[in-house]
Amino acid sequence: MKSNRRENDGGGQSQLTPSTSEAREPKTIPFAQRLTCTISEACQVTGLGRTKLYELIGAGHLLTTTVGRRRLVMVRSLLSLLETNISR
């Protein structure tokens, strides 16, 4: 009876093993260059509470998008809100 398992012949890498460059952790993107962030990340970065962020979202001051049940804040919207408040 023939097995469906792939056997390693000892020559080269197995096709299922990632190369060393793929095994490294992904590079992190600077916050200002990200497209979106979570509500928790927005709270952490701004120092605002969740309630205040949801108030700003409800008032239309922050743009968000939802993916499934997850709400993501548009980082550009968050940065422009903060820049507007600095210039006042």
Phi and psi restraints in degrees (range 20) as a CNS / XPLOR table:
assign (resid 1 and name C) (resid 2 and name N)
       (resid 2 and name CA) (resid 2 and name C) 1.0 -91.4 20.0 2
assign (resid 2 and name N) (resid 2 and name CA)
       (resid 2 and name C) (resid 3 and name N) 1.0 136.8 20.0 2
assign (resid 2 and name C) (resid 3 and name N)
       (resid 3 and name CA) (resid 3 and name C) 1.0 -87.6 20.0 2
assign (resid 3 and name N) (resid 3 and name CA)
       (resid 3 and name C) (resid 4 and name N) 1.0 147.2 20.0 2
assign (resid 3 and name C) (resid 4 and name N)
       (resid 4 and name CA) (resid 4 and name C) 1.0 -85.8 20.0 2
assign (resid 4 and name N) (resid 4 and name CA)
       (resid 4 and name C) (resid 5 and name N) 1.0 -4.6 20.0 2
assign (resid 4 and name C) (resid 5 and name N)
       (resid 5 and name CA) (resid 5 and name C) 1.0 -74.3 20.0 2
assign (resid 5 and name N) (resid 5 and name CA)
       (resid 5 and name C) (resid 6 and name N) 1.0 144.6 20.0 2
assign (resid 5 and name C) (resid 6 and name N)
       (resid 6 and name CA) (resid 6 and name C) 1.0 -82.4 20.0 2
assign (resid 6 and name N) (resid 6 and name CA)
       (resid 6 and name C) (resid 7 and name N) 1.0 136.3 20.0 2
assign (resid 6 and name C) (resid 7 and name N)
       (resid 7 and name CA) (resid 7 and name C) 1.0 -110.1 20.0 2
assign (resid 7 and name N) (resid 7 and name CA)
       (resid 7 and name C) (resid 8 and name N) 1.0 142.4 20.0 2
assign (resid 7 and name C) (resid 8 and name N)
       (resid 8 and name CA) (resid 8 and name C) 1.0 -83.9 20.0 2
assign (resid 8 and name N) (resid 8 and name CA)
       (resid 8 and name C) (resid 9 and name N) 1.0 123.0 20.0 2
assign (resid 8 and name C) (resid 9 and name N)
       (resid 9 and name CA) (resid 9 and name C) 1.0 -85.5 20.0 2
assign (resid 9 and name N) (resid 9 and name CA)
       (resid 9 and name C) (resid 10 and name N) 1.0 3.6 20.0 2
assign (resid 9 and name C) (resid 10 and name N)
       (resid 10 and name CA) (resid 10 and name C) 1.0 87.9 20.0 2
assign (resid 10 and name N) (resid 10 and name CA)
       (resid 10 and name C) (resid 11 and name N) 1.0 -12.5 20.0 2
assign (resid 10 and name C) (resid 11 and name N)
       (resid 11 and name CA) (resid 11 and name C) 1.0 -102.9 20.0 2
assign (resid 11 and name N) (resid 11 and name CA)
       (resid 11 and name C) (resid 12 and name N) 1.0 108.8 20.0 2
assign (resid 11 and name C) (resid 12 and name N)
       (resid 12 and name CA) (resid 12 and name C) 1.0 85.8 20.0 2
assign (resid 12 and name N) (resid 12 and name CA)
       (resid 12 and name C) (resid 13 and name N) 1.0 -174.9 20.0 2
assign (resid 12 and name C) (resid 13 and name N)
       (resid 13 and name CA) (resid 13 and name C) 1.0 -87.5 20.0 2
assign (resid 13 and name N) (resid 13 and name CA)
       (resid 13 and name C) (resid 14 and name N) 1.0 151.9 20.0 2
assign (resid 13 and name C) (resid 14 and name N)
       (resid 14 and name CA) (resid 14 and name C) 1.0 -69.1 20.0 2
assign (resid 14 and name N) (resid 14 and name CA)
       (resid 14 and name C) (resid 15 and name N) 1.0 148.6 20.0 2
assign (resid 14 and name C) (resid 15 and name N)
       (resid 15 and name CA) (resid 15 and name C) 1.0 -69.5 20.0 2
assign (resid 15 and name N) (resid 15 and name CA)
       (resid 15 and name C) (resid 16 and name N) 1.0 -18.8 20.0 2
assign (resid 15 and name C) (resid 16 and name N)
       (resid 16 and name CA) (resid 16 and name C) 1.0 -89.1 20.0 2
assign (resid 16 and name N) (resid 16 and name CA)
       (resid 16 and name C) (resid 17 and name N) 1.0 -13.4 20.0 2
assign (resid 16 and name C) (resid 17 and name N)
       (resid 17 and name CA) (resid 17 and name C) 1.0 -87.4 20.0 2
assign (resid 17 and name N) (resid 17 and name CA)
       (resid 17 and name C) (resid 18 and name N) 1.0 124.4 20.0 2
assign (resid 17 and name C) (resid 18 and name N)
       (resid 18 and name CA) (resid 18 and name C) 1.0 -69.4 20.0 2
assign (resid 18 and name N) (resid 18 and name CA)
       (resid 18 and name C) (resid 19 and name N) 1.0 148.2 20.0 2
assign (resid 18 and name C) (resid 19 and name N)
       (resid 19 and name CA) (resid 19 and name C) 1.0 -69.1 20.0 2
assign (resid 19 and name N) (resid 19 and name CA)
       (resid 19 and name C) (resid 20 and name N) 1.0 167.0 20.0 2
assign (resid 19 and name C) (resid 20 and name N)
       (resid 20 and name CA) (resid 20 and name C) 1.0 -63.4 20.0 2
assign (resid 20 and name N) (resid 20 and name CA)
       (resid 20 and name C) (resid 21 and name N) 1.0 -32.6 20.0 2
assign (resid 20 and name C) (resid 21 and name N)
       (resid 21 and name CA) (resid 21 and name C) 1.0 -70.8 20.0 2
assign (resid 21 and name N) (resid 21 and name CA)
       (resid 21 and name C) (resid 22 and name N) 1.0 -31.6 20.0 2
assign (resid 21 and name C) (resid 22 and name N)
       (resid 22 and name CA) (resid 22 and name C) 1.0 -77.7 20.0 2
assign (resid 22 and name N) (resid 22 and name CA)
       (resid 22 and name C) (resid 23 and name N) 1.0 -25.9 20.0 2
assign (resid 22 and name C) (resid 23 and name N)
       (resid 23 and name CA) (resid 23 and name C) 1.0 -76.8 20.0 2
assign (resid 23 and name N) (resid 23 and name CA)
       (resid 23 and name C) (resid 24 and name N) 1.0 -18.1 20.0 2
assign (resid 23 and name C) (resid 24 and name N)
       (resid 24 and name CA) (resid 24 and name C) 1.0 -66.9 20.0 2
assign (resid 24 and name N) (resid 24 and name CA)
       (resid 24 and name C) (resid 25 and name N) 1.0 157.7 20.0 2
assign (resid 24 and name C) (resid 25 and name N)
       (resid 25 and name CA) (resid 25 and name C) 1.0 -67.2 20.0 2
assign (resid 25 and name N) (resid 25 and name CA)
       (resid 25 and name C) (resid 26 and name N) 1.0 146.9 20.0 2
assign (resid 25 and name C) (resid 26 and name N)
       (resid 26 and name CA) (resid 26 and name C) 1.0 -66.2 20.0 2
assign (resid 26 and name N) (resid 26 and name CA)
       (resid 26 and name C) (resid 27 and name N) 1.0 150.1 20.0 2
assign (resid 26 and name C) (resid 27 and name N)
       (resid 27 and name CA) (resid 27 and name C) 1.0 -70.6 20.0 2
assign (resid 27 and name N) (resid 27 and name CA)
       (resid 27 and name C) (resid 28 and name N) 1.0 141.5 20.0 2
assign (resid 27 and name C) (resid 28 and name N)
       (resid 28 and name CA) (resid 28 and name C) 1.0 -87.0 20.0 2
assign (resid 28 and name N) (resid 28 and name CA)
       (resid 28 and name C) (resid 29 and name N) 1.0 143.4 20.0 2
assign (resid 28 and name C) (resid 29 and name N)
       (resid 29 and name CA) (resid 29 and name C) 1.0 -93.9 20.0 2
assign (resid 29 and name N) (resid 29 and name CA)
       (resid 29 and name C) (resid 30 and name N) 1.0 133.2 20.0 2
assign (resid 29 and name C) (resid 30 and name N)
       (resid 30 and name CA) (resid 30 and name C) 1.0 -55.8 20.0 2
assign (resid 30 and name N) (resid 30 and name CA)
       (resid 30 and name C) (resid 31 and name N) 1.0 144.5 20.0 2
assign (resid 30 and name C) (resid 31 and name N)
       (resid 31 and name CA) (resid 31 and name C) 1.0 -54.1 20.0 2
assign (resid 31 and name N) (resid 31 and name CA)
       (resid 31 and name C) (resid 32 and name N) 1.0 -44.2 20.0 2
assign (resid 31 and name C) (resid 32 and name N)
       (resid 32 and name CA) (resid 32 and name C) 1.0 -64.9 20.0 2
assign (resid 32 and name N) (resid 32 and name CA)
       (resid 32 and name C) (resid 33 and name N) 1.0 -19.6 20.0 2
assign (resid 32 and name C) (resid 33 and name N)
       (resid 33 and name CA) (resid 33 and name C) 1.0 -95.4 20.0 2
assign (resid 33 and name N) (resid 33 and name CA)
       (resid 33 and name C) (resid 34 and name N) 1.0 -7.1 20.0 2
assign (resid 33 and name C) (resid 34 and name N)
       (resid 34 and name CA) (resid 34 and name C) 1.0 -73.1 20.0 2
assign (resid 34 and name N) (resid 34 and name CA)
       (resid 34 and name C) (resid 35 and name N) 1.0 154.1 20.0 2
assign (resid 34 and name C) (resid 35 and name N)
       (resid 35 and name CA) (resid 35 and name C) 1.0 -83.1 20.0 2
assign (resid 35 and name N) (resid 35 and name CA)
       (resid 35 and name C) (resid 36 and name N) 1.0 -41.6 20.0 2
assign (resid 35 and name C) (resid 36 and name N)
       (resid 36 and name CA) (resid 36 and name C) 1.0 -138.7 20.0 2
assign (resid 36 and name N) (resid 36 and name CA)
       (resid 36 and name C) (resid 37 and name N) 1.0 165.6 20.0 2
assign (resid 36 and name C) (resid 37 and name N)
       (resid 37 and name CA) (resid 37 and name C) 1.0 -146.2 20.0 2
assign (resid 37 and name N) (resid 37 and name CA)
       (resid 37 and name C) (resid 38 and name N) 1.0 163.6 20.0 2
assign (resid 37 and name C) (resid 38 and name N)
       (resid 38 and name CA) (resid 38 and name C) 1.0 -79.5 20.0 2
assign (resid 38 and name N) (resid 38 and name CA)
       (resid 38 and name C) (resid 39 and name N) 1.0 167.0 20.0 2
assign (resid 38 and name C) (resid 39 and name N)
       (resid 39 and name CA) (resid 39 and name C) 1.0 -60.0 20.0 2
assign (resid 39 and name N) (resid 39 and name CA)
       (resid 39 and name C) (resid 40 and name N) 1.0 -43.0 20.0 2
assign (resid 39 and name C) (resid 40 and name N)
       (resid 40 and name CA) (resid 40 and name C) 1.0 -61.2 20.0 2
assign (resid 40 and name N) (resid 40 and name CA)
       (resid 40 and name C) (resid 41 and name N) 1.0 -42.8 20.0 2
assign (resid 40 and name C) (resid 41 and name N)
       (resid 41 and name CA) (resid 41 and name C) 1.0 -65.3 20.0 2
assign (resid 41 and name N) (resid 41 and name CA)
       (resid 41 and name C) (resid 42 and name N) 1.0 -38.7 20.0 2
assign (resid 41 and name C) (resid 42 and name N)
       (resid 42 and name CA) (resid 42 and name C) 1.0 -64.4 20.0 2
assign (resid 42 and name N) (resid 42 and name CA)
       (resid 42 and name C) (resid 43 and name N) 1.0 -39.1 20.0 2
assign (resid 42 and name C) (resid 43 and name N)
       (resid 43 and name CA) (resid 43 and name C) 1.0 -62.9 20.0 2
assign (resid 43 and name N) (resid 43 and name CA)
       (resid 43 and name C) (resid 44 and name N) 1.0 -45.2 20.0 2
assign (resid 43 and name C) (resid 44 and name N)
       (resid 44 and name CA) (resid 44 and name C) 1.0 -64.4 20.0 2
assign (resid 44 and name N) (resid 44 and name CA)
       (resid 44 and name C) (resid 45 and name N) 1.0 -43.1 20.0 2
assign (resid 44 and name C) (resid 45 and name N)
       (resid 45 and name CA) (resid 45 and name C) 1.0 -71.3 20.0 2
assign (resid 45 and name N) (resid 45 and name CA)
       (resid 45 and name C) (resid 46 and name N) 1.0 -39.9 20.0 2
assign (resid 45 and name C) (resid 46 and name N)
       (resid 46 and name CA) (resid 46 and name C) 1.0 -90.0 20.0 2
assign (resid 46 and name N) (resid 46 and name CA)
       (resid 46 and name C) (resid 47 and name N) 1.0 -23.5 20.0 2
assign (resid 46 and name C) (resid 47 and name N)
       (resid 47 and name CA) (resid 47 and name C) 1.0 82.7 20.0 2
assign (resid 47 and name N) (resid 47 and name CA)
       (resid 47 and name C) (resid 48 and name N) 1.0 7.3 20.0 2
assign (resid 47 and name C) (resid 48 and name N)
       (resid 48 and name CA) (resid 48 and name C) 1.0 -90.7 20.0 2
assign (resid 48 and name N) (resid 48 and name CA)
       (resid 48 and name C) (resid 49 and name N) 1.0 156.9 20.0 2
assign (resid 48 and name C) (resid 49 and name N)
       (resid 49 and name CA) (resid 49 and name C) 1.0 -84.4 20.0 2
assign (resid 49 and name N) (resid 49 and name CA)
       (resid 49 and name C) (resid 50 and name N) 1.0 165.7 20.0 2
assign (resid 49 and name C) (resid 50 and name N)
       (resid 50 and name CA) (resid 50 and name C) 1.0 -60.3 20.0 2
assign (resid 50 and name N) (resid 50 and name CA)
       (resid 50 and name C) (resid 51 and name N) 1.0 -41.3 20.0 2
assign (resid 50 and name C) (resid 51 and name N)
       (resid 51 and name CA) (resid 51 and name C) 1.0 -60.2 20.0 2
assign (resid 51 and name N) (resid 51 and name CA)
       (resid 51 and name C) (resid 52 and name N) 1.0 -45.3 20.0 2
assign (resid 51 and name C) (resid 52 and name N)
       (resid 52 and name CA) (resid 52 and name C) 1.0 -65.2 20.0 2
assign (resid 52 and name N) (resid 52 and name CA)
       (resid 52 and name C) (resid 53 and name N) 1.0 -40.3 20.0 2
assign (resid 52 and name C) (resid 53 and name N)
       (resid 53 and name CA) (resid 53 and name C) 1.0 -62.5 20.0 2
assign (resid 53 and name N) (resid 53 and name CA)
       (resid 53 and name C) (resid 54 and name N) 1.0 -43.5 20.0 2
assign (resid 53 and name C) (resid 54 and name N)
       (resid 54 and name CA) (resid 54 and name C) 1.0 -65.8 20.0 2
assign (resid 54 and name N) (resid 54 and name CA)
       (resid 54 and name C) (resid 55 and name N) 1.0 -32.3 20.0 2
assign (resid 54 and name C) (resid 55 and name N)
       (resid 55 and name CA) (resid 55 and name C) 1.0 -63.9 20.0 2
assign (resid 55 and name N) (resid 55 and name CA)
       (resid 55 and name C) (resid 56 and name N) 1.0 -44.5 20.0 2
assign (resid 55 and name C) (resid 56 and name N)
       (resid 56 and name CA) (resid 56 and name C) 1.0 -64.1 20.0 2
assign (resid 56 and name N) (resid 56 and name CA)
       (resid 56 and name C) (resid 57 and name N) 1.0 -37.4 20.0 2
assign (resid 56 and name C) (resid 57 and name N)
       (resid 57 and name CA) (resid 57 and name C) 1.0 -65.6 20.0 2
assign (resid 57 and name N) (resid 57 and name CA)
       (resid 57 and name C) (resid 58 and name N) 1.0 -46.2 20.0 2
assign (resid 57 and name C) (resid 58 and name N)
       (resid 58 and name CA) (resid 58 and name C) 1.0 -62.8 20.0 2
assign (resid 58 and name N) (resid 58 and name CA)
       (resid 58 and name C) (resid 59 and name N) 1.0 -33.9 20.0 2
assign (resid 58 and name C) (resid 59 and name N)
       (resid 59 and name CA) (resid 59 and name C) 1.0 -80.9 20.0 2
assign (resid 59 and name N) (resid 59 and name CA)
       (resid 59 and name C) (resid 60 and name N) 1.0 -4.8 20.0 2
assign (resid 59 and name C) (resid 60 and name N)
       (resid 60 and name CA) (resid 60 and name C) 1.0 84.9 20.0 2
assign (resid 60 and name N) (resid 60 and name CA)
       (resid 60 and name C) (resid 61 and name N) 1.0 12.2 20.0 2
assign (resid 60 and name C) (resid 61 and name N)
       (resid 61 and name CA) (resid 61 and name C) 1.0 -83.3 20.0 2
assign (resid 61 and name N) (resid 61 and name CA)
       (resid 61 and name C) (resid 62 and name N) 1.0 -21.5 20.0 2
assign (resid 61 and name C) (resid 62 and name N)
       (resid 62 and name CA) (resid 62 and name C) 1.0 -123.3 20.0 2
assign (resid 62 and name N) (resid 62 and name CA)
       (resid 62 and name C) (resid 63 and name N) 1.0 133.4 20.0 2
assign (resid 62 and name C) (resid 63 and name N)
       (resid 63 and name CA) (resid 63 and name C) 1.0 -91.4 20.0 2
assign (resid 63 and name N) (resid 63 and name CA)
       (resid 63 and name C) (resid 64 and name N) 1.0 139.1 20.0 2
assign (resid 63 and name C) (resid 64 and name N)
       (resid 64 and name CA) (resid 64 and name C) 1.0 -134.1 20.0 2
assign (resid 64 and name N) (resid 64 and name CA)
       (resid 64 and name C) (resid 65 and name N) 1.0 166.6 20.0 2
assign (resid 64 and name C) (resid 65 and name N)
       (resid 65 and name CA) (resid 65 and name C) 1.0 -138.3 20.0 2
assign (resid 65 and name N) (resid 65 and name CA)
       (resid 65 and name C) (resid 66 and name N) 1.0 155.2 20.0 2
assign (resid 65 and name C) (resid 66 and name N)
       (resid 66 and name CA) (resid 66 and name C) 1.0 -118.2 20.0 2
assign (resid 66 and name N) (resid 66 and name CA)
       (resid 66 and name C) (resid 67 and name N) 1.0 139.3 20.0 2
assign (resid 66 and name C) (resid 67 and name N)
       (resid 67 and name CA) (resid 67 and name C) 1.0 -124.6 20.0 2
assign (resid 67 and name N) (resid 67 and name CA)
       (resid 67 and name C) (resid 68 and name N) 1.0 107.9 20.0 2
assign (resid 67 and name C) (resid 68 and name N)
       (resid 68 and name CA) (resid 68 and name C) 1.0 66.5 20.0 2
assign (resid 68 and name N) (resid 68 and name CA)
       (resid 68 and name C) (resid 69 and name N) 1.0 -122.3 20.0 2
assign (resid 68 and name C) (resid 69 and name N)
       (resid 69 and name CA) (resid 69 and name C) 1.0 -100.2 20.0 2
assign (resid 69 and name N) (resid 69 and name CA)
       (resid 69 and name C) (resid 70 and name N) 1.0 3.5 20.0 2
assign (resid 69 and name C) (resid 70 and name N)
       (resid 70 and name CA) (resid 70 and name C) 1.0 -95.2 20.0 2
assign (resid 70 and name N) (resid 70 and name CA)
       (resid 70 and name C) (resid 71 and name N) 1.0 126.5 20.0 2
assign (resid 70 and name C) (resid 71 and name N)
       (resid 71 and name CA) (resid 71 and name C) 1.0 -97.2 20.0 2
assign (resid 71 and name N) (resid 71 and name CA)
       (resid 71 and name C) (resid 72 and name N) 1.0 128.4 20.0 2
assign (resid 71 and name C) (resid 72 and name N)
       (resid 72 and name CA) (resid 72 and name C) 1.0 -119.3 20.0 2
assign (resid 72 and name N) (resid 72 and name CA)
       (resid 72 and name C) (resid 73 and name N) 1.0 136.4 20.0 2
assign (resid 72 and name C) (resid 73 and name N)
       (resid 73 and name CA) (resid 73 and name C) 1.0 -89.1 20.0 2
assign (resid 73 and name N) (resid 73 and name CA)
       (resid 73 and name C) (resid 74 and name N) 1.0 135.0 20.0 2
assign (resid 73 and name C) (resid 74 and name N)
       (resid 74 and name CA) (resid 74 and name C) 1.0 -74.6 20.0 2
assign (resid 74 and name N) (resid 74 and name CA)
       (resid 74 and name C) (resid 75 and name N) 1.0 120.6 20.0 2
assign (resid 74 and name C) (resid 75 and name N)
       (resid 75 and name CA) (resid 75 and name C) 1.0 -62.6 20.0 2
assign (resid 75 and name N) (resid 75 and name CA)
       (resid 75 and name C) (resid 76 and name N) 1.0 -39.7 20.0 2
assign (resid 75 and name C) (resid 76 and name N)
       (resid 76 and name CA) (resid 76 and name C) 1.0 -58.2 20.0 2
assign (resid 76 and name N) (resid 76 and name CA)
       (resid 76 and name C) (resid 77 and name N) 1.0 -40.4 20.0 2
assign (resid 76 and name C) (resid 77 and name N)
       (resid 77 and name CA) (resid 77 and name C) 1.0 -63.8 20.0 2
assign (resid 77 and name N) (resid 77 and name CA)
       (resid 77 and name C) (resid 78 and name N) 1.0 -42.2 20.0 2
assign (resid 77 and name C) (resid 78 and name N)
       (resid 78 and name CA) (resid 78 and name C) 1.0 -65.3 20.0 2
assign (resid 78 and name N) (resid 78 and name CA)
       (resid 78 and name C) (resid 79 and name N) 1.0 -44.7 20.0 2
assign (resid 78 and name C) (resid 79 and name N)
       (resid 79 and name CA) (resid 79 and name C) 1.0 -65.9 20.0 2
assign (resid 79 and name N) (resid 79 and name CA)
       (resid 79 and name C) (resid 80 and name N) 1.0 -40.6 20.0 2
assign (resid 79 and name C) (resid 80 and name N)
       (resid 80 and name CA) (resid 80 and name C) 1.0 -69.0 20.0 2
assign (resid 80 and name N) (resid 80 and name CA)
       (resid 80 and name C) (resid 81 and name N) 1.0 -33.4 20.0 2
assign (resid 80 and name C) (resid 81 and name N)
       (resid 81 and name CA) (resid 81 and name C) 1.0 -62.1 20.0 2
assign (resid 81 and name N) (resid 81 and name CA)
       (resid 81 and name C) (resid 82 and name N) 1.0 -44.7 20.0 2
assign (resid 81 and name C) (resid 82 and name N)
       (resid 82 and name CA) (resid 82 and name C) 1.0 -68.6 20.0 2
assign (resid 82 and name N) (resid 82 and name CA)
       (resid 82 and name C) (resid 83 and name N) 1.0 -38.1 20.0 2
assign (resid 82 and name C) (resid 83 and name N)
       (resid 83 and name CA) (resid 83 and name C) 1.0 -65.5 20.0 2
assign (resid 83 and name N) (resid 83 and name CA)
       (resid 83 and name C) (resid 84 and name N) 1.0 -38.5 20.0 2
assign (resid 83 and name C) (resid 84 and name N)
       (resid 84 and name CA) (resid 84 and name C) 1.0 -62.7 20.0 2
assign (resid 84 and name N) (resid 84 and name CA)
       (resid 84 and name C) (resid 85 and name N) 1.0 -41.9 20.0 2
assign (resid 84 and name C) (resid 85 and name N)
       (resid 85 and name CA) (resid 85 and name C) 1.0 -71.5 20.0 2
assign (resid 85 and name N) (resid 85 and name CA)
       (resid 85 and name C) (resid 86 and name N) 1.0 -27.2 20.0 2
assign (resid 85 and name C) (resid 86 and name N)
       (resid 86 and name CA) (resid 86 and name C) 1.0 -72.5 20.0 2
assign (resid 86 and name N) (resid 86 and name CA)
       (resid 86 and name C) (resid 87 and name N) 1.0 -39.1 20.0 2
assign (resid 86 and name C) (resid 87 and name N)
       (resid 87 and name CA) (resid 87 and name C) 1.0 -74.9 20.0 2
assign (resid 87 and name N) (resid 87 and name CA)
       (resid 87 and name C) (resid 88 and name N) 1.0 -13.2 20.0 2
